[in-house]
């Protein structure tokens, strides 16, 4: 749009046109926010890990997929519940025939019979038939109730699967968020090391020019500065990759993410280290309930079925100009005496599936117990590591400060200074890793204990309107 406006002229006319162009562009950006994003995308601000978790649970594709599964499971419950209601069918049709059997039937249904009609050749007849049929299943060995129980159990399992997705997603977001914080601190450490060695290199060049330093020592420092610059580039690349991973978890297709490392939240530890709250166990319990319902469905094949029915029909003929109506009502009992052992095979399969689910639950209990122990030990290790690295950084900073002063005075060699700078950088990197590892270990322990990250309010991050009954 700016291209259609002539260049601003000198003088009042040019200034007026320039002002008008600015106003038009401002109004255009207000009306078309998409264009504004294309002209200048601002980074999306995610201040804390808690905000990142809440945003991801609302926007990540995995949660949206699981919500659709919940909707489908609830529809399956309604479908199974339909078996307890009577079925009403309406039908209508028109036919024309000269087949003696059907033609004679049309004559009787239309109340148009007389003695002149030949039974063997009643002629051509037509019939407009309209019928209504009502049926109701009285008993089928509990198959319908078992089918409803099966669908309900699967719907329960699907709802708990959403809890699994939210739990795993929350942990991955927290882990990635603190990895970004760690990567940013690592980048700062690498940048600090680069600045320190650059400053020492300037001192070394001054000493070399003054004839107070060997050229080999100067080259040593220049090589070390190149290594520090390479480490800085790699750290910046790692930060960019981690930001890209967080963007994927948040369900964002494009745009940058801006976080505030100073606003990182500290999560509380679980009140106990049991895993009874784990949604995986609830899913498995629901799967066992569904398998039990499946077994009852299979056993229903040993029982008879009974149903009641009633119907009404109206017949209208135009060839003979007759009409008539009729009704039919009754009950039906059916019992399968022999079906090639199909029912016994179905029962055997359902029994095996139930036993398999129970063994899977026992296996899951063992795995979850191990997961809690591993998460607890990882937290203890991270806390010990954090204390040790804090002392390392403090000692390395003091040593580096003294070594830089001594190098200026020419007391130590460049190789000794490089060693000291390397130890400081390594200690700072270890410190950032330890801080991130401790926060990630707390998040992992919460997940292992069946707690959501940051104790988000019930239903937070979930558009409940989409999955209501």
MARNUTI-705331 format. One record per residue (C-alpha): residue in three letters; chain; x, y, z. Coordinates in pm, 1 decimal. Example, Ala and Ser with C-alpha at 12.3 -4.5 7.8 and 13.67 -1.06 7.14 Angstrom:
BEGIN
ala, A, 1230.0, -450.0, 780.0
ser, A, 1367.0, -106.0, 714.0
END
This chain:
BEGIN
unk, A, 0.0, 0.0, 0.0
unk, A, 296.7, 227.8, 66.3
unk, A, 410.6, 179.1, -294.6
unk, A, 95.3, 350.6, -429.0
unk, A, 172.4, 671.2, -235.4
unk, A, 404.3, 911.5, -414.7
unk, A, 733.1, 997.1, -244.3
unk, A, 711.2, 1277.7, 4.1
unk, A, 788.4, 1616.6, -149.2
unk, A, 973.8, 1895.9, 14.5
unk, A, 748.2, 2158.6, 154.6
unk, A, 402.5, 2145.2, 317.3
unk, A, 243.3, 1926.6, 47.5
unk, A, 503.9, 1650.6, 82.3
unk, A, 480.4, 1651.3, 462.2
unk, A, 101.7, 1632.3, 447.8
unk, A, 113.3, 1332.9, 215.7
unk, A, 367.2, 1160.7, 436.0
unk, A, 145.6, 1213.0, 741.6
unk, A, -158.0, 1083.6, 551.7
unk, A, 32.4, 773.3, 444.1
unk, A, 134.1, 701.5, 802.8
unk, A, -224.9, 734.2, 924.2
unk, A, -355.0, 507.8, 648.6
unk, A, -95.6, 242.2, 730.1
unk, A, -185.3, 261.7, 1100.2
unk, A, -556.8, 216.8, 1025.5
unk, A, -481.6, -71.8, 790.5
unk, A, -285.6, -251.6, 1060.1
unk, A, -572.7, -207.1, 1304.7
unk, A, -825.2, -353.2, 1061.9
unk, A, -598.9, -637.2, 943.9
unk, A, -410.0, -785.1, 1240.3
unk, A, -281.5, -1069.6, 1021.5
unk, A, -101.8, -819.9, 800.0
unk, A, 40.0, -658.1, 1110.9
unk, A, 185.1, -993.5, 1214.8
unk, A, 343.6, -1037.4, 872.5
unk, A, 498.7, -690.3, 882.5
unk, A, 633.5, -727.8, 1234.3
unk, A, 583.7, -1042.1, 1443.8
unk, A, 654.2, -978.7, 1808.6
unk, A, 780.1, -1269.5, 2022.2
unk, A, 510.8, -1443.0, 2224.6
unk, A, 584.4, -1376.3, 2590.3
unk, A, 570.8, -1675.8, 2823.8
unk, A, 685.1, -1536.5, 3156.1
unk, A, 681.4, -1849.7, 3370.6
unk, A, 685.1, -2225.5, 3333.6
unk, A, 332.8, -2234.4, 3478.5
unk, A, 206.3, -2010.4, 3198.6
unk, A, 380.1, -2232.9, 2945.4
unk, A, 211.6, -2545.5, 3086.5
unk, A, -130.0, -2380.6, 3084.5
unk, A, -85.5, -2257.0, 2727.3
unk, A, 35.9, -2596.2, 2602.9
unk, A, -257.1, -2782.4, 2755.2
unk, A, -494.0, -2556.1, 2566.4
unk, A, -311.2, -2543.5, 2236.0
unk, A, -110.2, -2865.1, 2192.0
unk, A, -247.1, -3101.7, 1920.7
unk, A, -218.6, -3407.7, 2148.2
unk, A, -475.3, -3269.7, 2393.2
unk, A, -706.6, -3174.4, 2106.3
unk, A, -680.7, -3527.5, 1962.9
unk, A, -760.5, -3686.0, 2299.0
unk, A, -1060.0, -3455.6, 2348.2
unk, A, -1201.3, -3578.3, 2019.0
unk, A, -1153.8, -3935.4, 2140.2
unk, A, -1353.3, -3847.2, 2451.8
unk, A, -1633.9, -3710.8, 2235.0
unk, A, -1632.3, -4031.5, 2028.7
unk, A, -1633.1, -4246.9, 2344.0
unk, A, -1931.5, -4059.1, 2485.3
unk, A, -2113.0, -4108.6, 2155.7
unk, A, -2041.0, -4482.6, 2189.0
unk, A, -2205.8, -4477.9, 2534.3
unk, A, -2518.2, -4317.7, 2388.5
unk, A, -2514.5, -4574.4, 2108.7
unk, A, -2499.2, -4862.7, 2358.1
unk, A, -2772.4, -4706.0, 2570.0
unk, A, -3005.1, -4704.0, 2267.1
unk, A, -3047.9, -5082.0, 2308.3
unk, A, -3272.2, -5022.9, 2610.8
unk, A, -3530.1, -4826.0, 2411.8
unk, A, -3798.1, -4958.6, 2174.2
unk, A, -3736.4, -4932.9, 1800.8
unk, A, -3996.7, -4772.0, 1575.0
unk, A, -3966.6, -4815.8, 1197.9
unk, A, -4177.3, -4651.5, 928.8
unk, A, -4179.2, -4770.8, 568.1
unk, A, -4360.9, -4696.2, 244.5
unk, A, -4343.7, -4846.8, -103.3
unk, A, -4527.2, -4882.7, -430.7
unk, A, -4524.1, -5194.5, -651.9
unk, A, -4697.8, -5330.2, -960.6
unk, A, -4700.1, -5700.6, -1055.7
unk, A, -4878.6, -5981.6, -1246.3
unk, A, -4722.2, -6263.8, -1039.9
unk, A, -5024.4, -6464.4, -920.1
unk, A, -4899.6, -6504.1, -562.4
unk, A, -4819.5, -6136.7, -504.7
unk, A, -5109.7, -6011.4, -712.7
unk, A, -5358.3, -6222.9, -518.0
unk, A, -5203.6, -6102.8, -191.6
unk, A, -5254.5, -5743.6, -301.8
unk, A, -5619.7, -5815.6, -374.5
unk, A, -5674.5, -5962.0, -26.3
unk, A, -5486.4, -5682.2, 150.1
unk, A, -5692.7, -5422.1, -38.3
unk, A, -6023.7, -5600.1, 45.4
unk, A, -6102.3, -5615.0, -327.8
unk, A, -6173.6, -5989.2, -371.3
unk, A, -6487.0, -6112.6, -551.1
unk, A, -6595.0, -6440.6, -715.7
unk, A, -6497.5, -6323.8, -1064.5
unk, A, -6125.7, -6332.3, -986.2
unk, A, -5932.8, -6630.2, -1117.8
unk, A, -5696.8, -6768.8, -851.4
unk, A, -5447.6, -6886.3, -1114.6
unk, A, -5452.3, -6561.7, -1309.3
unk, A, -5569.3, -6271.1, -1094.2
unk, A, -5424.1, -6020.3, -1344.8
unk, A, -5216.6, -5710.3, -1295.6
unk, A, -5240.7, -5531.7, -963.0
unk, A, -5058.7, -5246.4, -795.8
unk, A, -5019.3, -5161.7, -428.9
unk, A, -4917.4, -4862.8, -220.8
unk, A, -4802.3, -4998.3, 117.0
unk, A, -4736.3, -4793.1, 429.8
unk, A, -4636.3, -4966.9, 752.4
unk, A, -4523.2, -4891.5, 1107.6
unk, A, -4339.6, -5149.7, 1318.3
unk, A, -4263.3, -5126.4, 1691.3
unk, A, -4020.9, -5372.6, 1851.9
unk, A, -3870.9, -5406.0, 2198.1
unk, A, -3609.0, -5649.1, 2323.1
unk, A, -3731.6, -5803.2, 2646.2
unk, A, -3427.8, -6015.0, 2733.7
unk, A, -3100.4, -6115.6, 2574.4
unk, A, -2899.9, -6265.2, 2858.8
unk, A, -2760.8, -5931.0, 2980.7
unk, A, -2578.9, -5856.5, 2655.6
unk, A, -2716.6, -5502.0, 2628.2
unk, A, -2623.1, -5410.2, 2985.1
unk, A, -2276.5, -5555.1, 2938.3
unk, A, -2239.3, -5356.1, 2616.6
unk, A, -2333.3, -5036.8, 2799.4
unk, A, -2088.3, -5117.3, 3080.4
unk, A, -1816.3, -5180.7, 2822.5
unk, A, -1877.1, -4846.3, 2648.6
unk, A, -1888.5, -4661.7, 2981.5
unk, A, -1560.5, -4817.2, 3092.9
unk, A, -1395.1, -4721.4, 2763.8
unk, A, -1523.5, -4365.9, 2799.4
unk, A, -1375.4, -4352.9, 3150.1
unk, A, -1045.1, -4484.6, 3018.0
unk, A, -1040.4, -4219.1, 2745.9
unk, A, -1098.0, -3941.0, 2998.1
unk, A, -804.7, -4065.3, 3203.3
unk, A, -597.4, -4086.3, 2887.0
unk, A, -642.0, -3710.4, 2863.6
unk, A, -494.1, -3688.4, 3214.0
unk, A, -197.4, -3895.6, 3092.9
unk, A, -146.4, -3664.0, 2796.7
unk, A, -170.4, -3357.3, 3018.9
unk, A, 69.8, -3506.8, 3272.7
unk, A, 329.8, -3602.0, 3013.3
unk, A, 285.1, -3276.0, 2824.1
unk, A, 318.1, -3071.4, 3143.0
unk, A, 642.1, -3246.5, 3233.6
unk, A, 786.6, -3204.8, 2884.5
unk, A, 698.8, -2834.5, 2885.6
unk, A, 857.9, -2782.0, 3227.8
unk, A, 1163.8, -2980.4, 3122.4
unk, A, 1203.3, -2785.0, 2799.6
unk, A, 1135.0, -2452.4, 2970.2
unk, A, 1409.6, -2503.7, 3228.9
unk, A, 1638.0, -2639.6, 2959.0
unk, A, 1591.4, -2306.3, 2782.7
unk, A, 1678.2, -2127.4, 3106.7
unk, A, 1984.8, -2349.6, 3142.0
unk, A, 2080.4, -2293.2, 2778.1
unk, A, 2049.1, -1917.6, 2827.0
unk, A, 2270.3, -1928.9, 3136.4
unk, A, 2514.2, -2149.0, 2949.6
unk, A, 2522.0, -1892.4, 2669.7
unk, A, 2593.1, -1618.9, 2924.8
unk, A, 2874.7, -1828.2, 3073.6
unk, A, 3025.5, -1884.2, 2729.6
unk, A, 2991.6, -1515.0, 2650.2
unk, A, 3153.6, -1423.0, 2981.2
unk, A, 3440.4, -1661.7, 2907.6
unk, A, 3479.7, -1511.8, 2560.8
unk, A, 3494.1, -1159.2, 2700.6
unk, A, 3741.2, -1263.2, 2969.7
unk, A, 3979.8, -1432.3, 2728.9
unk, A, 3944.8, -1138.8, 2486.3
unk, A, 4046.2, -901.0, 2761.9
unk, A, 4339.1, -1124.9, 2857.2
unk, A, 4440.7, -1143.0, 2490.9
unk, A, 4455.0, -764.7, 2473.0
unk, A, 4682.3, -762.7, 2777.7
unk, A, 4894.9, -1034.2, 2618.9
unk, A, 4933.3, -835.9, 2296.0
unk, A, 5039.7, -531.1, 2490.5
unk, A, 5296.5, -737.5, 2680.1
unk, A, 5415.0, -899.4, 2355.5
unk, A, 5464.1, -564.3, 2189.2
unk, A, 5655.2, -454.2, 2497.6
unk, A, 5875.1, -763.5, 2464.9
unk, A, 5749.6, -908.3, 2792.9
unk, A, 5569.0, -1213.8, 2646.3
unk, A, 5672.8, -1492.9, 2416.1
unk, A, 5493.0, -1528.0, 2083.7
unk, A, 5402.1, -1890.0, 2170.1
unk, A, 5207.4, -1766.4, 2474.4
unk, A, 5029.0, -1508.9, 2259.5
unk, A, 4935.5, -1772.9, 2002.8
unk, A, 4815.9, -1994.9, 2286.5
unk, A, 4570.4, -1728.1, 2397.2
unk, A, 4454.8, -1660.4, 2040.0
unk, A, 4378.0, -2030.6, 1989.9
unk, A, 4192.6, -2039.3, 2321.2
unk, A, 3989.9, -1733.7, 2217.6
unk, A, 3889.8, -1909.9, 1893.5
unk, A, 3777.4, -2211.6, 2096.6
unk, A, 3578.2, -1985.5, 2328.6
unk, A, 3410.5, -1822.1, 2028.7
unk, A, 3321.6, -2163.4, 1885.2
unk, A, 3174.3, -2269.7, 2220.0
unk, A, 2971.1, -1948.0, 2226.1
unk, A, 2828.8, -2019.4, 1878.1
unk, A, 2737.8, -2375.4, 1976.1
unk, A, 2565.5, -2252.8, 2294.2
unk, A, 2361.4, -2002.8, 2094.3
unk, A, 2261.7, -2275.2, 1848.2
unk, A, 2154.9, -2503.7, 2135.5
unk, A, 1937.9, -2224.8, 2275.4
unk, A, 1770.0, -2173.6, 1936.4
unk, A, 1696.2, -2546.8, 1905.8
unk, A, 1546.5, -2565.0, 2255.3
unk, A, 1327.1, -2263.7, 2181.0
unk, A, 1205.2, -2445.3, 1870.0
unk, A, 1121.2, -2753.3, 2080.0
unk, A, 917.2, -2543.3, 2324.0
unk, A, 732.0, -2382.9, 2035.5
unk, A, 629.3, -2728.2, 1913.5
unk, A, 506.6, -2826.5, 2260.6
unk, A, 301.3, -2507.2, 2279.3
unk, A, 141.2, -2594.3, 1945.1
unk, A, 275.6, -2282.7, 1770.2
unk, A, 356.1, -2309.3, 1402.3
unk, A, 569.4, -1997.1, 1381.0
unk, A, 697.1, -1705.6, 1582.7
unk, A, 954.1, -1667.4, 1856.9
unk, A, 901.9, -1727.2, 2227.9
unk, A, 1027.9, -1486.5, 2489.8
unk, A, 1065.7, -1614.0, 2847.0
unk, A, 1179.9, -1436.8, 3159.7
unk, A, 1444.2, -1650.6, 3336.7
unk, A, 1403.3, -1440.0, 3650.1
unk, A, 1038.2, -1545.1, 3689.5
unk, A, 1096.5, -1919.8, 3712.7
unk, A, 856.2, -2083.7, 3959.0
unk, A, 971.3, -2331.0, 4217.9
unk, A, 732.4, -2625.8, 4247.3
unk, A, 645.8, -2791.8, 4574.8
unk, A, 748.9, -3149.7, 4641.3
unk, A, 479.4, -3422.8, 4653.8
unk, A, 333.8, -3474.5, 5003.3
unk, A, 396.1, -3847.5, 4967.9
unk, A, 569.8, -4080.7, 4723.3
unk, A, 277.2, -4309.1, 4645.3
unk, A, 154.7, -4352.3, 4289.6
unk, A, -213.1, -4426.0, 4351.5
unk, A, -304.1, -4100.5, 4178.0
unk, A, -138.4, -4198.4, 3851.2
unk, A, -384.8, -4174.8, 3558.3
unk, A, -218.8, -4479.2, 3399.6
unk, A, -355.6, -4692.8, 3683.7
unk, A, -702.2, -4545.7, 3636.3
unk, A, -686.3, -4624.2, 3265.8
unk, A, -586.7, -4981.3, 3345.7
unk, A, -869.2, -5017.9, 3601.1
unk, A, -1114.2, -4897.4, 3338.0
unk, A, -966.4, -5143.5, 3087.3
unk, A, -1021.2, -5426.1, 3339.2
unk, A, -1383.3, -5315.2, 3385.4
unk, A, -1426.5, -5316.4, 3008.5
unk, A, -1276.7, -5666.8, 2986.5
unk, A, -1515.8, -5789.7, 3257.0
unk, A, -1806.7, -5641.8, 3060.6
unk, A, -1676.3, -5814.2, 2748.3
unk, A, -1675.4, -6145.1, 2933.7
unk, A, -2039.3, -6092.6, 3038.6
unk, A, -2124.6, -6014.5, 2677.5
unk, A, -1968.1, -6341.1, 2565.3
unk, A, -2148.8, -6542.9, 2833.1
unk, A, -2481.7, -6394.2, 2721.1
unk, A, -2462.9, -6630.7, 2424.4
unk, A, -2559.1, -6917.4, 2657.9
unk, A, -2897.2, -6755.5, 2729.8
unk, A, -3213.4, -6720.0, 2516.7
unk, A, -3341.5, -6393.4, 2372.9
unk, A, -3698.0, -6262.9, 2382.3
unk, A, -3860.0, -5967.6, 2212.7
unk, A, -4208.0, -5821.5, 2160.2
unk, A, -4329.4, -5663.1, 1839.9
unk, A, -4634.9, -5489.3, 1694.4
unk, A, -4709.3, -5358.1, 1346.9
unk, A, -4969.9, -5175.5, 1145.5
unk, A, -4993.2, -5147.1, 766.8
unk, A, -5218.1, -4980.7, 511.6
unk, A, -5255.7, -5098.6, 148.7
unk, A, -5403.5, -4897.7, -136.9
unk, A, -5459.3, -5027.9, -490.9
unk, A, -5539.1, -4819.9, -797.8
unk, A, -5595.1, -5094.9, -1054.5
unk, A, -5885.9, -5240.3, -854.4
unk, A, -5952.6, -4923.8, -651.3
unk, A, -5934.4, -5109.0, -318.9
unk, A, -5787.0, -5032.7, 19.5
unk, A, -5742.9, -5207.0, 350.5
unk, A, -5543.1, -5204.7, 671.8
unk, A, -5417.5, -5470.9, 911.2
unk, A, -5211.9, -5512.3, 1228.9
unk, A, -4985.5, -5773.1, 1380.9
unk, A, -4857.9, -5816.4, 1737.5
unk, A, -4677.1, -6087.6, 1925.4
unk, A, -4367.6, -6205.9, 2109.1
unk, A, -4071.7, -6409.4, 1998.4
unk, A, -3838.1, -6638.0, 2195.3
unk, A, -3516.7, -6765.7, 2045.4
unk, A, -3262.1, -7007.8, 2191.8
unk, A, -2954.6, -7127.1, 2008.3
unk, A, -2901.0, -7493.7, 2089.1
unk, A, -2582.1, -7540.5, 1892.1
unk, A, -2357.7, -7292.8, 1710.3
unk, A, -2038.0, -7487.3, 1651.3
unk, A, -1896.9, -7391.1, 1997.6
unk, A, -1882.6, -7026.8, 1894.9
unk, A, -2005.1, -6903.6, 2233.1
unk, A, -1757.6, -7113.1, 2430.5
unk, A, -1473.7, -6981.0, 2210.8
unk, A, -1586.7, -6623.8, 2268.0
unk, A, -1598.9, -6684.1, 2643.4
unk, A, -1250.1, -6835.6, 2640.7
unk, A, -1111.4, -6538.9, 2447.7
unk, A, -1278.9, -6285.0, 2678.0
unk, A, -1150.7, -6472.0, 2985.1
unk, A, -795.8, -6464.3, 2849.9
unk, A, -823.1, -6093.3, 2770.2
unk, A, -940.4, -6021.6, 3125.3
unk, A, -650.4, -6220.1, 3272.7
unk, A, -412.8, -6033.0, 3041.9
unk, A, -540.7, -5694.6, 3162.7
unk, A, -492.6, -5796.4, 3525.2
unk, A, -136.5, -5905.4, 3459.8
unk, A, -70.6, -5579.4, 3276.5
unk, A, -191.6, -5390.7, 3582.7
unk, A, 42.7, -5589.7, 3807.3
unk, A, 330.1, -5515.5, 3568.3
unk, A, 237.2, -5146.8, 3572.0
unk, A, 243.9, -5138.6, 3953.3
unk, A, 600.0, -5266.7, 3949.8
unk, A, 703.8, -5016.3, 3681.9
unk, A, 541.5, -4721.4, 3858.1
unk, A, 704.8, -4815.5, 4187.9
unk, A, 1044.5, -4821.9, 4018.2
unk, A, 971.4, -4489.8, 3847.7
unk, A, 894.8, -4322.1, 4180.8
unk, A, 1215.7, -4455.9, 4335.9
unk, A, 1422.7, -4342.9, 4038.4
unk, A, 1265.4, -3995.8, 4044.2
unk, A, 1330.7, -3965.4, 4419.2
unk, A, 1695.1, -4068.3, 4383.1
unk, A, 1737.8, -3831.3, 4086.9
unk, A, 1613.0, -3542.1, 4301.0
unk, A, 1851.9, -3630.2, 4582.8
unk, A, 2139.7, -3646.2, 4337.0
unk, A, 2040.1, -3313.1, 4179.2
unk, A, 2029.0, -3140.0, 4519.2
unk, A, 2372.2, -3274.2, 4615.0
unk, A, 2509.6, -3173.9, 4276.2
unk, A, 2364.6, -2824.4, 4317.9
unk, A, 2542.9, -2774.6, 4650.3
unk, A, 2874.6, -2898.5, 4512.8
unk, A, 2862.0, -2686.1, 4195.9
unk, A, 2778.5, -2372.7, 4396.6
unk, A, 3105.2, -2413.9, 4587.7
unk, A, 3291.1, -2490.3, 4263.9
unk, A, 3169.9, -2168.3, 4100.7
unk, A, 3260.0, -1960.6, 4405.0
unk, A, 3613.4, -2103.4, 4419.6
unk, A, 3664.3, -2081.1, 4041.8
unk, A, 3558.0, -1715.8, 4030.7
unk, A, 3800.0, -1621.7, 4305.1
unk, A, 4081.5, -1819.7, 4141.1
unk, A, 4013.3, -1661.8, 3802.8
unk, A, 4017.2, -1310.8, 3949.5
unk, A, 4355.3, -1370.7, 4115.6
unk, A, 4502.2, -1536.5, 3805.0
unk, A, 4403.0, -1249.0, 3576.5
unk, A, 4575.3, -1000.1, 3806.8
unk, A, 4885.0, -1216.6, 3827.4
unk, A, 4891.0, -1252.2, 3446.7
unk, A, 4884.5, -873.3, 3410.9
unk, A, 5188.5, -858.2, 3638.0
unk, A, 5360.0, -1131.4, 3434.7
unk, A, 5376.0, -1372.8, 3727.3
unk, A, 5202.9, -1666.9, 3554.6
unk, A, 5213.1, -1804.0, 3201.6
unk, A, 4929.9, -1788.2, 2949.3
unk, A, 4881.2, -2164.8, 2973.0
unk, A, 4810.2, -2132.2, 3344.1
unk, A, 4560.1, -1853.4, 3281.4
unk, A, 4387.7, -2062.8, 3014.5
unk, A, 4353.2, -2351.8, 3258.3
unk, A, 4200.7, -2123.2, 3519.0
unk, A, 3956.2, -1970.4, 3267.6
unk, A, 3856.6, -2317.8, 3149.4
unk, A, 3788.0, -2426.5, 3506.4
unk, A, 3571.9, -2120.1, 3567.2
unk, A, 3370.5, -2173.8, 3250.5
unk, A, 3327.9, -2542.4, 3329.5
unk, A, 3214.9, -2460.5, 3684.3
unk, A, 2961.5, -2204.9, 3558.3
unk, A, 2824.6, -2449.7, 3302.5
unk, A, 2802.7, -2719.1, 3568.2
unk, A, 2615.1, -2476.5, 3789.9
unk, A, 2355.6, -2399.8, 3521.5
unk, A, 2311.1, -2770.1, 3452.5
unk, A, 2267.8, -2843.5, 3824.4
unk, A, 2002.2, -2574.0, 3871.6
unk, A, 1804.9, -2695.3, 3569.8
unk, A, 1846.7, -3060.1, 3674.3
unk, A, 1704.2, -2989.0, 4019.2
unk, A, 1394.7, -2816.3, 3879.9
unk, A, 1343.1, -3091.9, 3622.2
unk, A, 1387.0, -3357.7, 3893.6
unk, A, 1111.3, -3195.7, 4102.3
unk, A, 881.2, -3194.5, 3797.6
unk, A, 964.1, -3558.5, 3725.5
unk, A, 893.1, -3658.2, 4086.2
unk, A, 555.7, -3482.7, 4071.7
unk, A, 471.1, -3669.9, 3753.3
unk, A, 582.1, -4000.6, 3906.9
unk, A, 359.2, -3934.1, 4209.2
unk, A, 57.8, -3861.1, 3987.9
unk, A, 49.9, -3483.8, 4042.8
unk, A, -0.7, -3226.3, 3771.1
unk, A, 261.3, -2956.7, 3729.4
unk, A, 201.0, -2641.9, 3935.1
unk, A, -135.0, -2770.5, 4068.7
unk, A, -337.2, -2610.8, 3789.6
unk, A, -709.0, -2561.3, 3870.6
unk, A, -944.1, -2842.3, 3774.9
unk, A, -1016.4, -2829.5, 3403.5
unk, A, -762.4, -2552.1, 3340.8
unk, A, -626.6, -2576.0, 2991.0
unk, A, -921.5, -2787.0, 2875.5
unk, A, -1207.9, -2634.8, 2672.2
unk, A, -1482.3, -2814.7, 2861.4
unk, A, -1754.1, -2692.7, 2627.8
unk, A, -1614.6, -2919.5, 2357.2
unk, A, -1653.8, -3240.1, 2557.2
unk, A, -1972.7, -3186.9, 2752.7
unk, A, -2238.7, -3456.0, 2743.9
END
